[in-house]
Amino acid sequence: MSSPSRSQTVLVVDDDHQLLDLARAILQDAGFRVITAEDGAQALKIAVEYQDPIRLLLTDIVLPEMSGRKLAQCIGPLHPEMKILFMSGYGDNIVHREEYGDSLLSKPFDQAQLLEKIRSVVPASSHSVM
């Protein structure tokens, strides 16, 4: 399998430092350029200032001060080509999974689960299959 171009940027947002490090390592090994943020405000600032396209927003649903859904709504107009993949470690009683459909990744996850979910969200024509 070939790697996506290094120009494929993923913005990963989570307030868990270990998860950020894990996601960064997995995505960089798969050939992505990775930017991380610890909360919605930091991610929004990055998205405003980032000049290249952001191909994927990988964000926790529950973040301090701004939900992942609200963050996606704010960043979407700035990067209209961006796909969104939400993450959650909460059970069904907290997160209504049907609202997110195929764009929800349960935490914890491993490398295969993350890359498979990305392939399901980002059309194959936009990357070189990880």
C-alpha positions in Angstrom: 0.0 0.0 0.0 1.3 3.4 -0.8 1.2 6.4 1.5 -0.9 9.5 1.0 1.0 12.6 -0.1 2.7 14.5 2.7 0.5 17.4 1.6 -2.5 15.6 3.1 -3.0 17.4 6.4 -4.9 16.1 9.4 -5.9 18.3 12.3 -6.3 16.2 15.4 -8.1 17.7 18.4 -8.3 16.1 21.8 -7.6 17.2 25.4 -5.9 13.8 26.2 -2.1 14.2 25.5 -1.6 10.5 25.2 -4.3 10.2 22.6 -2.8 13.1 20.6 0.6 11.5 20.6 -0.8 8.1 19.5 -2.9 9.6 16.7 0.0 11.8 15.6 2.4 8.7 15.5 -0.2 6.5 13.6 -1.0 9.2 11.0 2.6 10.3 10.5 3.6 6.7 9.9 0.8 6.5 7.4 2.2 9.5 5.5 0.1 12.3 6.7 1.1 15.8 7.8 -0.3 16.1 11.3 -1.3 19.2 13.3 -2.5 18.8 16.9 -4.6 21.0 19.2 -5.6 20.4 22.8 -9.0 22.3 22.6 -11.4 23.9 20.2 -10.1 27.4 20.6 -6.5 26.3 19.7 -7.8 24.2 16.8 -9.8 27.1 15.4 -6.8 29.4 15.6 -4.7 26.9 13.7 -7.4 26.5 11.1 -7.7 30.2 10.6 -3.9 30.6 10.2 -3.2 27.5 8.2 -2.7 28.3 4.6 -2.8 24.8 3.0 -5.9 22.6 2.8 -6.8 20.6 5.9 -8.0 17.3 4.5 -9.4 15.8 7.7 -10.5 17.1 11.1 -10.2 14.3 13.7 -11.8 15.7 16.8 -13.1 14.5 20.1 -16.8 15.2 20.5 -16.4 16.4 24.1 -13.8 19.1 24.5 -13.4 21.9 27.0 -15.3 25.1 26.1 -16.3 24.0 22.6 -17.7 20.7 21.4 -16.2 18.9 18.5 -19.4 19.4 16.5 -19.3 23.2 17.1 -15.6 23.2 16.1 -16.4 21.4 12.9 -19.1 24.0 12.1 -16.6 26.8 12.7 -13.8 25.3 10.7 -15.9 24.0 7.8 -16.3 27.3 5.9 -12.6 27.9 6.2 -11.6 24.6 4.8 -14.6 23.4 2.6 -12.7 20.4 1.3 -12.2 19.1 4.8 -13.8 15.8 5.9 -14.7 15.3 9.6 -14.2 12.3 11.8 -15.4 12.5 15.4 -14.0 10.5 18.3 -15.6 9.5 21.6 -14.8 7.4 24.6 -18.3 7.9 26.1 -21.0 5.3 25.9 -24.3 5.5 24.0 -26.0 7.1 26.9 -23.8 10.2 26.6 -23.1 10.3 22.8 -26.0 9.6 20.5 -24.0 7.6 18.0 -26.7 7.6 15.4 -26.2 11.3 15.0 -22.6 10.7 13.8 -23.1 7.5 11.7 -19.9 6.4 10.0 -18.1 9.5 11.0 -17.6 8.3 14.6 -14.6 6.5 15.9 -14.8 4.9 19.4 -11.9 5.4 21.8 -9.7 3.7 22.6 -8.6 2.7 19.1 -5.6 1.1 17.5 -3.7 1.8 14.3 -5.9 -0.5 12.1 -9.1 0.9 13.4 -8.1 4.6 12.9 -6.8 4.1 9.4 -9.8 2.0 8.4 -12.2 4.7 9.7 -10.2 7.4 7.8 -10.5 5.3 4.6 -14.3 5.2 5.1 -14.6 9.0 5.6 -12.1 10.3 3.1 -12.9 9.2 -0.4 -10.2 7.0 -2.0 -9.7 9.4 -4.8 -8.4 12.0 -2.4 -5.5 9.9 -1.0 -3.3 7.0 -2.1 -4.9 4.4 0.2 -2.9 4.2 3.4 
